[in-house]
Amino acid sequence: MRTTAIARRLLVLLFTVGLPSLFCQIALVPAAAAQDPILINHTSVARFDEISATHFDSIRQNLDIYYGHTSHGSQLVTGMQMLRDQDPTVHALPGLVEVSDDLGHTGDVSWAVTTRAWLDQHPGTDVVMWSWCGGCSDNTDAGIDAYLAAMNQLEMDYPGTLFVYMTGHLDGTGPDGLLYHNNNRIRDYCAANGKVLYDFADIESWDPAGTYYPDESDACQWCYTWCAVNDCHACGGCAHSHCFNCYQKGKATWWLLYRLAGLPMARAQDPLPRLSMTLQQNYPNPFNPGTQVVVDVQQAGEGTLSVFDLQGHRLAVLHRGLFAEGRQTFPWTPGTSRGPGAASAVYLCRLQVGEQVQEIKMTLLK
């Protein structure tokens, strides 16, 4: 079972019940190693101010992001652009590749094929995100389960990449509507299985004062009321909504990336684990065709083990997530799923936990 930056993932089994509806449900295999999910919602917006300039730089240096979206999903990028316009240096955009597509409707998983094609060609991709357009408003239980199963399978097949789940935008149907039902299905799954969730709908359901608008739509009418009596930043246009809605989502997106980058938390009551570790010399070294990287862990915690060339280009992620206590070995063979083909050269293997970094040099001889 794979390990990600938030937890040891739980194995998800799909089984079919109910012949008339072919209704797919998700059953979990119990696992004592399960940890808390990363849930990005309206409470995350205020935490944007805790991210330091140094941390913004670290996010840009350490995360390459692939984001599939259409108009509604563009709100995240618009919000980050608004923040960049306020401070072009500190809030410069991270490495972000955008693809014009979304999660579709009623069981469409064509986006997963697109994702696989990208990751097969770009194994250094750190984060994959996909947004809904209107697909959560007309979906079925089976369709939502197909989405969850496809995301989970991608996580297992690409252990070097973090996958971000997402809820659909508000549509004005309220807590009794189908959208809320489908969104809650996604929320429950992510909470139960230690996933990363960007709660799109929750962010646009609350104003900064903590007032909840359960019957709101994607137009964010409360944004107009709020900005009539508070200073709000303008933008060239926020798709389907008010600029302040985009602005809030931009802040929440930066907090998401901050969490995924594994950086130390600003508040003492919410620290990320620290790691006492030693990166040993790989063996054999020199090597051909493959080698083993050894990490001795004195205290379990989360980190990232990567391979770079001497120009600083990341070639492979050998492990991202929980390092269990004890000695662990990670293989690297250039030319496999763990890295592109490589010529005779010296490479760097880097272990990073928060701001702690250790490196060794590895020599490939062909």
C-alpha angles and dihedrals in degrees: 000000000000126000123219134186093274106039150330098285120241119234111248120211123195121208132174123235133168110041097215095055102025084221114191118212129185121235121193128218106222114246126180090206094067113126136190119294124237105245117186111196141135091304089061093064095074091048090067087088090063093066111099127214088252091055092050087055091049092051091053091048097046109034129069108185132201113196126185114196147133127206102315092045090052088074090082092055093043089054092050089048089053089054091047090053089055092052113008093185105045096033099040110148120267124238100293129171112191125200122192102237138086143204093282127205140303103354100334107153099167087117088068091059089051090050093051092050090053096046093047088057096037108038091167093069109126104188133029120192131176127185133203125238107193095323096110092055096062102025130121130225089255091050093051090047090052088055093049093046092049092050092048092050091051089052091054094045096046106037092169093065131072116222122208119209120207141198123225125259122266117270104183096256093115132212093319094053130101092250093062090047092053094043091050089051089057093044093050092049094049093046093049096046104040096249132155111253129186101198099209094174096047092054092057092044097069134055120217091262090062098255113149122221105192095172096048123128131214089271089074099217091183088063090066091050092046095048092048089070102023134056110261129179118243127227137187090256140321111219111250092344152053121294091241090061089056091045092055092049091049090057092047090050092056089050089052091053091046090056093045093049088063094233123161112274117244095224120069092217091061107041126161113233117273118222129219103200147147124214107213126205113275121248133253097026119203090035143186128209100350143358142196125240117206126205121187110204120196094178125023116246145130128282147130130258113198142167121226136179118236090264090063098254113143111233102178145358108224095183138355122181136027119016107200120217114274136036117327130184126209123190125219123190115170113228095037132092087284094064147348122269112288137198128222105295147115116275133190123232111200129194112197128182112173103308095340113105133179125178139190131186120238124193123211115199120189 
